[in-house]
Amino acid sequence: MSPAREISKFFGRWPIALVACLLLGAAVLLPALGKPGLWEPQERQLADRIAPPKSIQLEADAAKAKAKADAAKAEQAKPKPKPAAACKVMAPEDPMARSLSRRAIVWGRDNVGDSDAGRRLPLALLGLLTVLATAGIAFRTGGARAGVIAAVVLVSMPLLVLQSRMMTSDIGTACGASLIIYGFLSISAARGVIHAIRWRRGAAAILLATLDTLVGIAALAAGLAIGFVAGGALLGLLVPIGAFAAAGKLGAPAITGAARTAADGFGWVAAQVHPRWSIGRVRRIPGPVTPGAGSALLATVAALGLLALLAYQLYDLKDPYPGIVPPARQVLGKAIVPEGCWSWLLGAIWRPEDDLRFIYDSSFEQIAYGTFPWGVLGPVAMLVLLRDRDPRKRLAGALTLAWAGGAWIATEAFQRKAGATIYGGFPALAVAIGVWLDGVLARRTATPATADTVEASVAEPVAGEPAPAVPMVERRSAVPAGAFLLALFVALAVLDLGKDLQSFAEKLTSLLTGGESIAYPKQSRLFGLPTKLWVLVLGMLAALGFVTTLVVWRIGESAVATNLRRIARWGLAVSLGATIALAAFWAYGWQPRLADHLSSKAMFETYRELRQPADQLVMMGDLGHAPLAYADTTPEKVQTREQIVTALKRPNRVFAIAPQAELCSLHREIGDKPYFVVDDRNTRNLLLSNRVDGTTDKNPLASMIAHEPPEQIQYRPKGPVIWDNKIELLGWSIPKTVRRSTKFEVTLYYKILAPVGGNWTSIMHFDGAIRFSGDHKPIKDRCPTSTWQPGDYIIDQTTVVAGGAGHPLGRYDLWIGFFTGSAPNFRNMTISTAPGDIRDTTDRVKITSVILD
């Protein structure tokens, strides 16, 4: 037996598969929860609002208690108020629905630790429970190995990993739904206890079947509680319950079975009363009992009840009148109007007006990027499973399709009428992929003795229950129909999504923030490469490995077929390995690397390393409770730039935190007084100091704006060159010869004579047979020209590409200047002084020539 087959058989045992899923989920979700800082501003503001440090919370509670007591005394002196209106247009102080994340974070702070790790741990445990419940669903509908594959796929999804490790999370909605569906499946298989007793399978089998049923009941109860508290009745309950009901044909088999049984019972009773009534009646042979029909009927009744309660709370029937706002539909002469009141079932206010920012496909990007890279395969897997011969796999297809589709509809409706939320149906995609891919692999692992046929499912029976009859399929279907087309689709889809994430990485950084956007920090790198590039690399490795195993596999005993099967096995190993690596990347690469730039934790760690007992910390701006959480200090808060400048001029060592946008003005106002940037990683703030002891200066302006004339000027103009009596050209540095299509550096030196004003762009035209350009924002747009002031010396270094393959070799003249505006309304800054033979009529100046070699 080959190693691949042995591994497959090893994970085909449900106890081993369950442990593997537990270890995988724990390894990805639980370690190093406290290492990444809270992303700012969203995650930091959320933590400060609902779970501030305990010392702050105690002070707030004391103040709140005092205010409440004072209000109670004041109320006693007032006349008895009128009863409050039944319609609440604001959320209550402590609602139950859609409050699980808040409650979990507070519980973690109070019972685990007053730290980022303590606040995040309950969410990580909910994520781990989601992994186990999702794997359990795949266990029951596809087999133990299907559960392992589903778990691997699930932990590679950023929607799971990031929600489990960050506070801007709705992970409880997905967790509750997974538990509810697993519970329904377990209850549907409760007849295993009866079978174990009936067929006398022994005490161990009876105990195992009973335990399995009890676990299912507990999962269902926990899922209902978690789902409601996390997502409310719509997102947390109606979606999974309705999905199970839809997959079970709304309980119709149970109704028809009951009707058939009642008819047979009535006929039997009638025959006992009057035997002649039974003449001519053919005794009907009982048909097979549809598994889970009763549970599906129960789910259908529950879903209809929830839908009715929600409709009762959210809408009202009113007499229509002209100009009714918002326009309402009419039924039987009544207008159906949203009440616009707080709903304790929904956990939100169902607004009368729609939020037009959200349309029917507004969550598509969240689903596509949040389930990258495997999510693109999910809908295909669902549709294929619906056509499978195995009834369990057909159930998996119907269940996952209804679950994922229902979650999408509910998400769109909620966002349009109530507010931002996070798609909670992503575990359904993992289940569908796991069950489908397991079926493909099962048909490949047929032994030579069963080369003609092989069981289409390796699903294990429920404890104590006889194994169901499983249809047999030909081994030739080991390569699924349309495999090449599917492989092409997956490869192109993953490539396209990965490429989009390189251009629009903020879609991924803003995955959990609703309509708010978090800019991707371009300086973030991992192992020498841009952090976002690893998303594309690992995603494509997983996709290409899957494509290889899908299209290369061949049957037969020839050497070519044997080698191709070996390649296919290696492709599967690469795909699963890259998937696990991607899961680890989200937890230990993406989140902490971006936190270095999006959180102030790294900045405060630098401060803690450098500070001495007598050092002071001055802060401009609001960082919430971050100074207390990360540096255990209370900084001196200032409001103006002048106060920062004054603080940095103190004789003792001072650290100052200032917004990045203030650096240009600070650099100008500090003048010749030395100051240093000791930490520049944060995208919003800088850590400054008046001493550089123990570190190095990271001030980007030190090499861009000087207060003394630069000494390294290579070439100078033959006469004064001044634009608009404001900017004087001092000189430049440039190579005389450059190779075509290569990059080379150009440095221009200016002296500022008067405030420039406006936002100007540097002209850099290399005119020859065909022009190539180096137009750019001066000094990398770090400080716009509107901030340049008299006495500044500007050192503008830029990189230029020396043409392309179509540019002829030879001499190119370099013309420079400044322009503003955009096509077709460009305006060049006028030249006030320049030698006549180096200027032109468009206010450009020719300073030198280069040879394109």
Summary of the structure (lengths in Angstrom):
residues: 853
radius of gyration: 34.3
end to end distance: 63.0
largest distance: 126.6
contacts: 2876
relative contact order: 0.08
helix: 52%
strand: 14%
